Amino acid sequence: MTSKSKKAVDFNSTKDPYAEREAEKYENPIPSRELILAALEHAGKTLSRSEIAKVFNLEDEDDLEALRRRLRAMERDGQVLYNRGQQYCLVNNKDLIVGRIIGHPDGYGFLRPDDGSDDLYLSPREMNPLLHNDRAMLRIAGIDKKGRREGAVVEILERNTHQIVGRLYEEDGFTYVVPDNKNIAQTLLVQAGGVADAQHGQIVIAEVTEQPTKLHQPIGRIIEVLGDHLAPGMEIEMAIRSYELPNVWPAELLEEIKSLSAEVPEAAKEGRVDLRSTPLVTIDGEDARDFDDAVFCKKTPKGWKLLVAIADVSHYVQVETELDKEAKNRSTSVYFPEQVIPMLPEILSNGLCSLNPHVDRLCMVCELFIDAEGQVSRSRFYDAVMQSHARLTYTEVAKILVDGDQELADKYKHVLPQLRELYALYKVMRISREVRGAMDFDTQETRIMFGSNRKIEKIVPVVRNDAHKLIEEFMITANSAAAKYLNAKKIPKLLRIHEGPSSDKLLNLKTFLGELGLKFGGGESPTPLDYMHLVEAVKDRPDAHLIQTVLLRSMSQAVYSPDIKGHFGLALEAYAHFTSPIRRYPDLLVHRAIRHCLEGKSPESFVYGMPEMIMLGEHCSANERRADDATRDVVSWLKCEYMLDKIGEEFSGIISAVTSFGFFVELADIYVEGLVHISNLGQDYFHFDPTSHQLKGERTNTNYRLGDTVKIRVMRVDLDEKKMDFELVHKEGSVNKLASDDKPKKKRRKKKTNK
């Protein structure tokens, strides 16, 4: 050894900084991931599993098996690399990037890195051995023609597509399945065996028996026939299977919850603050069945005291129980039109954990003192037992507080004083929110109304009144207080982070606004307040909807992560999800972290360390996107079905997106969207400008821009693709007064002169 060689370290005698956490999780704990990584880093070379075991003096068979599983999990999560020499080494993060695969219908894809950096582009050739949602390790292979980082596959870490749902086709002696999930571009070749009576054109489930490779597509066998694709309810069944949404409770879980009753045991109420006489109320939608949160407010000499009581799910769902494993597996409840796949079984989600009126319930309370300017002066958390004194709806509360409905006021007179204080506090906090610059875009949500046999009768807009905004504001305040509390305690936790716009998106946004004669403040680092100042400045313009849409698209997607990066959209330095533990697993993790702190335990003894939180953040973010995609697929299918009998009819609409191959139109009062292909725009050559979101005719100078109003004719509805094709009838109006006229410009002829 030279003088610069690393000093020998006895890792067997080195105290594991996460020993307490490991001891709480495992009956016979082995070295933590952190200590294993430290040992590999100290070795400075690759080590086999037996060499790693020797470092820690692990000889017992159970210990060796636990080490094997841990190293396999670390390999899957991209913390270590297992090479061809069957040895482990550290991942060089500068050269290798780990993340989740996002497939595209056209065959190419992207890797979404775990570290939150920009996506890597994957060519169709690199995507050959991959399927959507796989986890992989990539190296940066270069920069493509569009200036994007391009990746090359080093290793596939985890396969996440085990079943494919789609339509069965039999052609030219081949049998194959076309996936319903359009993120999977490859068809699945069906091998012999499986369900024999599956017929051409039916919706089937195929088990993937061979994952794709560079040389061949995925291969599988039919394990179930779902039926014909127009059967009622088939759209949800297909989405559940396509996205592999867990929807059956495991037998072990059902056995575990058999002892639960409809009432809270008396022993569970001991040692808690008794709030049963405090008139807490729940305020939710008319069709809500599970109630996560209740609120109470009273005036104080310096402002208000606000109680936000949240269902104490963490009392019932203990770490590493069957309930916990399935809640983590699901990560979120999935809300389809008129159907829900809950994260927790009904006895908890609609019973013991739900803050139903006039029954005892366990809760975790965020107590907030708010001054006359709407600023939180102090807050605290504690366990309590409560009773909801009223189950109110948004519509009822708005009628009482905004419309002055006397009949409803009399009905709820026992909680009326605190409702009025809640509204008074909300109005003060609303001003504080606007001063802070928190974003509040006026987006339009819709609701599908069904008739008989699950056929859509109509699609209606959801009206967001002051009662919605009141509850939203108080939940945001409690979530922010939870994040600040956990940050101060320096405990591993899962935060909800939302970063500002990337430099590329910001440049495109400024170019677009500049063409409209608008200036965007903030320089290279705009704040949420700069966004809202612009929204306020353009609210009376005819193109306000267009500008708001472009502003929204300039921002990044919110994700779960232990990194303290703040929430750009809400203009908050710290934000966590605390208020919905019945339907979101990250909220349950936040509750566990708060309770750990309330019990006076050290951050090091918390059952989760930073590596686990990183993985849980990625897992929950991916499952949130999965739920959103599944819901979007179902809604798109239902809207297509709704339009089947409207082929040939004409409608007015607004251009909602512009692409190089045409533009999408959202129909007024129906809220469905379809494509006007560029080939239907007349005899002209159209140039696509992504910065100004428009197509512009070379000869006629006609332009079609995001936000323009047009009249279209419905030409085709494709249920398999969940798409509609429209034909342009005529353009009704432009949102951009600076845009050129639609009429072709005549060129002036120059007179010839003799010189």
N, C-alpha and C positions, 0 to 999 in steps of 0.2 A: 504493500500500500504506500502511496505517496502521502506527503504531508497534507495534500488537499483532499484526500479520500474521506468519505463520510465516516463519522465515528459510529462504531457498532452500537446498536440499540437492542436491548432485551425486551421484545414486544410482549413476551409472556408475563413479565413483571411490570410492564407499563400499565398504569391505570387507564382503563377505557373511560373516556370522558362521558360516554353514554351508557355506562354499566347499569345505572339505575333504571333507565328506560328499557334496556334489554331484559332486565330482571322482571320488570312488570309485565312484559309481553310474553316471555318464554319461561317455562319451568326450569329448563336447563340452558341458560343463555350462552351464546358463543360471541366472539368479538364482533363489534358493530361494523357496519359498512365503512364508517369513517376511519376506524383503526386498520381495517384491511387495506384501504386506499393508502393510508400513511405507510404501511409496511411495504406495499408495492413501490411507492415513491422512494422510500429509503433504499430499497434493494437496487433500484436503478436498472433493472433488467426484468425479463419475463420470468415468471415462476409457475411451476405446475401446481395442481391442487395439493398434492402430497407435500410439496415444498412449503406452501402456505400453511398447511396443517402443522408442519414441523416448526415453523416460526412461532406458532402459538401453543405448541406442545399439545395438540389435539390428537388423542389416540382412541378414545371411546367411539364405538361404532355409531352411536346416536349423534355424537358431536360431528363426526366426519360426514354423516348424511346431512346434518343441518348446514354444515359448511358448503357442501355440494349445492344444496338448494339456494343458499344465499348467493354464492358466486354465479349461479345460473340466473338468478333474479337481477344481479348487478350487470350481467352481460346483456340481458333483455332490455334493461333500462339505459344501456349505453354508458355505464360507468366504467366498465372494463371491456377489453376485447379478448376473445378466445381464439388464438391463432391456429394454424394448421399443425403446429408442433405440440398442440394440446397444452398450451401454456397461456397464462393470463398476463396481460399488460395493461397499463393505463392508457386511456384514450387521449391523444393529443388534440385538444379542442381547436387548435389553430388549423389543423389539417383535416380533421374528421368531424362531421356534423351529424348529430342524431336527431331524429324527429319522426313525425307521422306523415304518411303518404296521402296526398289529396289527388284523386284521379279526375280526369276530364273526359267527357264523352268522345272527344276527337282523338283519344289515344295517348296524348301526352299527360303530364302530371306535374306535381310540385311536392317538395318536402317542406313541411312546416316545422322549423327547428324548435326543439324544446327550450332553447335559450332565448326565444323571442326575437331573434334576428330575422332579416328578410328571407322570404321563401326562396328555395332553389328550384330552378326549372329542370324538369326531366323530359328528355326527348321520348318519342314513342318507342324507340329501340331500348332505352334504359328502363322504360315502364314494362317491357315484356314480362320480366319475372315477378312483377309486383301487382298487387291489387289494392284498391282504395282502402285506406285505414290501416294498412300494414305499418309496422315500425321498422325503420332501416337506418343504417349508418352510411353516409355518403362522403365522398371527397369532392372538393371543388375542381371541376374539370376545365373550366374556362368561362368565358363570357359569350353569350349567344348574340345573334344579329340585333336583337332588341335591347342589348345592354344588360340583360339579366344574368345573374350567376347561374351557371349550369352545373348540375351535379352528376356524378357517376357512382353507381352502387358499389359499396365495399362489402357490406354484409346485411342480410335481412335478419333483423333481430326478433321480430314477432309477427306471426300471421294472425290476422283478425277477421278474415272472411272464411267461414267454415261451411256456410250454406249460401246458396244463390237462389233467389226467387225470380221467376220470369216466365215467359211464354215458351212453350215447347214447339219446336219445328222439326219436321221430317222432310228432307229434300235430298235428292240424288244419292240415296243410300246412307246419308248421314243424319244423325239425330243430335240436336243441340238446343241449348237454352239461351235465349237472349235476356240478359238481366234486366229486371225492372229498375234497379238502381243505376241511373245513368252515369254515375261516377265510375262504374265498372264498364270499360269499353270493350273488353274481351268477351266473346261468347264462350260458354262452357260446353265442351264435347261430352256427350252422354255415352257411357260405356254400358255393356250388357249387364243385366241384373236389375234389381230395384223393383219399383212398381211397374207391373207389366201392362196395366190397362190405361196408362196415360196416353192421351190422344193429341194429335196435332192441333195447336192453337189453344190448348188449355193452360191455365196458370198452375205451375208446379213448383215444388221445392226440391232442389238438387243438393245433395251433400258433396262437398268438394273432397274427392279422394286423393287427387294429386294437384298440388299447387302449381301455378305456371312457372315455367323456366324461360331462359333466353330462347329456347328452341321450340317449345310447344305451349299451347294455351291450356287453361285449367281443364281438368277432367273430373267427372263426377257421375253420380247415379241418382235416379229419381227416388225420393223417399216418401213423397206425399203429393197427392193431387188436390189443389185447393178448389178447383172448379172452373167455371166459365168467368171471363173477366168482367162481365156486366152484372154479375150477381150482386144483390144489395149487401153492403158492408164489406165487399171484397177489397175495396181500396185500403181500408184500415188493416185488414188481414195481410195484404201484400206488403204494406209498409212495415208492419211488425216483423214479418219474416225477412224482408229485404235488408232492414237495418239491424236485424238480430236483436231486437228490443226484448229484454227479459220480461216475460209476462205471466209466468207460472211460478207459484211459490214452491220452493223446494220442500220435500217431505220433512227434512230435518228442522226447517224453520217452523212449519206447522206444528210439529211436535213440541218445539220450544215455547210457543206462545199459547199452548193449550191451557196453561194455568192462569192466564190473564182473564180478569173479569171486567164487567162494564163500569165498575166503580173503582175509584182510587183507594188503595188500602190505607187504613188509618195510620199505620206505621210510617208510610211514605210522607205523611204531612208533618211529622215531628221535626223540630229544629228549623222550621221555615217561618218567614214573616207571614202573618195572617192578614190577607187583603180581602177576605170574603165580604166584609161590609163596605169596602170601597167600590163605588159604582162604575167599575170598568165595563166597557162595551166593545163589541166587535162591529166593524163596518166593512161589508163585503158586497159582492154582486149577488143578484137574486138567485143565481143557480149555484152558488158556492156551497160545498158540503163539508170542507175541512177549514177550520178557523185557526190560523197560526197566531194571530195577534189581537190584542185588546188594548184600549187606550183610556187614560183618565187624565184630566187636567183641572187644576184649580189656581186661582189668583194668589199671588204672594205680594208682600210689600214692594219687592224689587222686580216683579215680573210674573212668572208662572212656574209651577212645578208640574212636569209632564211625566206620567208613567207609561212606558211601553212594555206591556207584559207579553212574553212570547212563550208558546207551548214548550214545556220542558221535555223534549224528545230524548235528550241525552240521559235522563233518568231511566228510561225504559230500554233504550238501545245501547247496551254496554259494548265496549271494545271487544272485537274478535268473537262475538256471539254470532249465531246463524243470522239473526236479524241484521246485525252490523254488516256482515259479509254481503248479504243481498242488497242492503241499502247502498253500500259502496259500489256493488256491481251495477245497480241501476243508476245511481248518482242523482237522478232527477225524476220527478213525475212527468209523464208525457201527456199533453192535452190535445186530443183530437176533437173535431166537432162532435159534441154529444157523447164522448167516450174518453175515459181517463185510464191510463196505466199508472197506478200510484207507486211511489217509492217505498211506502210502508203498507203492511196489511191493513184492511179496513178497520179491524178492532182498535188499531192505533190511530190511523189517519182520520177516521170519522168518529172515533170513540174516545179512548183514554187521552190521546194527545190533543184532540180538537177542543177548542175553548167554547164548548156549547153552552147555551144560557142556563143559569140556575142550577148548575151542578159543580161540585168541587173539582178543580183541576190544578195540577202542578205547573208552575211557570218559572221562568227566569226573567227578572225585571231589570230594565234599564231605567233608572230614575234620573231625570234631567232637570236642572234648574236653569231657566232661560230668562234673560233680562229683557227690559223694555224695548231694546233694539233688535231682539230676535237672536242674540248670541248666547251660546251655551256657556254658562259660567262655571258649572261643575256637574259631574255625573258620577253615578256608582251603579254597581250590579249586585243583585242578591237573589237567592232562591225564595220562592213564596208559594202560598196556596191561595187560590182566588175563585171567585164565581163571576161569570159574565152576567151583568144585570139586564142586558138587552142584546138581541141579535138584530142589528140595523142593516139596511141596505144603502148603497150610495144614492139611489133615487130618493129614498125616504129622507135621508139627512139633507140632501140638497133642497128638497121641498120645504123642510122645516127652516133651515138656516138662510136660504137664498130667496125662496118664494114666499116664506111666511105662512105656510099651510097650518092653520089653527087646529084642524081636526087631528093631524098627526102630532102637533105639539102637545095637545091634550093627552093623546095616547101614550106619549113617552115623557110625560111631565116629571117622572121620577129621575130622569137623567138629563132633562132639558138644561139646567144650569151649567153642567159641565160640558154639554154640547156647544153651548154658546161661548164658553171659555176656550174650548178647542178651536172654534172658528176665529175668535179674536186673536189667539196665539198664531194660528196659521197665517192670518193676514199680515202680521208683523214679520213672521219668518219668511213670508213670500217676498217682502221688500228686501230683507237681508239676503235672500237667495239671488235676487236680481242684481244687487250691489256686488255680490261675490262673483257673478258672471256664470252661474250654473246654467247649462243649456236646457232649453225647454222648447223643442221643435214641435210644431203643430202637425203631427203625422196622423194619417187616417187609418184606423183599424176597422175591420169588418167582422160581421157574424153571419154564419150561414143558418138559415131557418129551414127546417125540414117539414115535409108533409107526410102523407102515408107512404109506406114501403120505402122509407128513407130517400125520397126524391126531394130535391131542393125546391122550395117554394119561392124564396127570395134571398137576396144577400143585402144586409142592412148595415149602415155605418154604426159604430159604437161611439156614443156621445160621452165625452169625458168631462164631468162636471166638477164643481169645487170640492165635493166630498171625496172624489178620486184623488184630487190634488192634495187635499188635506192629509189623508192617510199616507200618501206617497211621501210627503214632506216629513212627516213624523218618523216613518220607517227609515228614510235616508239619514235623519239625525241620529237615530239609534244605531244604525249600521256604522256611521262615522265614529260615534262614541266607542263602539266595540273595537274598532281598528286602533284608535288612539290608546285605549286601555291596554291592548295586547302588545302594541309597539313599545309602550312604556315598560312593560314587564319583560321585554326581550325574550319572549317565548316563541318557538316555532309556530307559525300560524298560516292560514290560507287567506290571502287578501283578494279583493276584486280590483284588478288594475286596468286602467284605460289610458293608454299613452296618446300623446298628441299626434298630429299628422306628420308623416315622413317628409323629408325634404323634396322628394319627387312629387308627391301629392300636393304639397304646398305650392310648388312652382306651377303645376298645372292649374291649381285653383286660382292663383294670382293672375295667370295669363287669361283665363276664362273671364274673371271679373273685370280685368282691364279692357277687354273687348266690349264690355257693357258700360264702360265709363265709370266703374266703381273701384274704390280703393279699399284695401284690406289692411288693417293696422297690425302692429305687433312685430313687423320686420321678419326676421328669420325664426322667431320664437313667439308666435301669436298665442294669446291666452284665450280661455273660454269667453272672457268678456269681449274680446275683439270679435268673436263669432256672433255673440248676441247683439252687439252694437250694429253689426251689418244687417242682421235679421230685422232689427227695429227700423233701420234706415230704409229698407226696401219693402216693408210690409204692405204699402199701398200701391206698389207697382204691379202691373199685370203679370210680370214674370217672377213674382215673389216665390211662387211654388217651385219654379225651376231653380232659382238661386238657392233656396233651402235644400233642395234635393242634392245639388252639387256640393254644398257645404257638408251635408251628412256623409256623402260618399268620400270626402277627403279624409275622414277620420279612420283610425284603426279599430279593430274589434276588441271588445273587453274580454279578458280572460281571468282565470284563477291562477295565482302565483304567490309564493312567499316573499317575493321581492317587494320592497317598499318603493313603489313608483307613483303612487297617488292615482287619482281618478280625474282625468282631464275633463270629461264631459260634465261632471258634477262640481268641478273646481274645488276639489278636496285633496288635501295632502295624504290622507289615510282613509281607506274605505274597505269594509268587509261585509259579507253577507251573514247577518245574524237573525233576521226576522222571519225566515221561512224554513225552519228545520224539518217540518213535516214533508216538504216536497223537494228540498235541496240538500244534498249531502255536505257541501261546503259549510252551510249554516250549522249543521250538527258538529262539524269539526271545530268551528268557532266557539260553540257552547262548551265543548269539552275543554278547550284551552282556557276559557274564562273560569270554569269550575276548578280547574287545576290551580289557577292563580288564587281563587277565593279560598281554597283549602291551604294556602300558604306553602305550597310545594315549589321546588326549584325548577327553572326551565330545563335543566339537564335531565331531570327525572320524568319529564313529560313523555308519554307513550310514543309520540312522534318526534323524529329529528328533522333537520332540514332536508336531507335526501328524500325522506318519505313525503314531506310536504311538496317538494318539487314534483315528485311522481303523481301524488294525489291531485295537484293542480292541473297537470297535463291530462290526467285521466278524467277529471270532472269537466274540464273544458271540452275535451273530445266528445264526451257523452252529452253535453249540452248542445253541441253542434249537431250530433246525431239525432237528438230529439227534435231540434228545429228543422232539420232536413226532412225527417219523416213526416212531421206535421205539414210542412210546405208541400210535400209530394201528395199527401191526401187532399189538401185543399185545392191544389192544381187539378187533380183528377176529378174532384167533385164539380169544380167550375167548368171543366170541359164537358162533363156529362150534362150539366145545366144548359150548355150552349148547343147541344146536339140537334135540338129541334128549332134552332134559330139560324141555320145555314141559309144564306141568301138575304137575310135581313140587314138593314142599315142602321148604324149607331154613330153617335158622336163620341169622341174621346180625346184624351190628352196623350201626347208622345211621352212615354215614361222612361225610355232608354233608346240610345242611338248606337248602332254598331256599323261595322264595315259592310255588312250584308243586308242592312235594312234598319227599320226601327220598330220598337214595340209600342203598342197603344193600349192604354187602360181606358175601358169604356165607362162613360159617365153613368152614375146611378146603378151600375151593375157590378163594377169593381173587378172585372175580369180582364185579362191581358192577352194579347195576341200579336203576331208578327206581320208586318207589311214588308215583304221581301223586296230587295232593291230592283228585282226584275219587273216588279209591278209599278214602277215609278215613271214609266214613259220612255220615249226614245231619247235618252240622254246618258252621259257618263257622269256618275256621281263620285265625288271625292269625300272621304270620311275624315273629319277633323276631330280627334278624340278630346282635344283641349277645349274646344268650343261646343262639343257635343252636338255636332250637326253633320248632315250630308248636304253637299252643295253641287248642283248641276253645272257641268262645264259649259254647255251650250246655252241653256236657258237661264242660268244663274238662279234657278229655283233652289230654295233651301228648306230642309226639314230639321227642326231643332227641338231639343228636349224642352217640353212644356208647351209646344205648339198644339192648337186644337185642330182636329181633322175629323172628317166623316169617312167611315169605312163600311165595307160589306163583308160579312162573315162568309168565307169561302170553304174552309175545311176545318174539321175538328178531329184530332188524333188522340184517342184515349190512351193508347200504348205509350206514346211519347209525351202525353200530358201537355200538348201544344195545340194552338189554334193559329190558322193562317187567315189574314185579313187582306182585302183588296182596297186600295185607296180610291175613294169616290171623289173627294176634293179636299183641299186644305181650307180650313175655316178662318184661321187667324194665327198670327205670329206673336210670340211673347216678346220679341226683340224689335223694337221700333227702329233700331239702327240697321236692321237687316235689309238686304237689297229686295226690291220688288220681285214678285214671282214671274212677271212678264219678261220674255226675252228682250234684251236690249238690241236695238238696231244699230249697226255700225254705220257711221257717217262715211259717205264716199267722198274722196278727195277729188276736186276738179283737176283735170290735167291742164297744165299750162306749158306753152312753148317758150323755151328760154333761148 
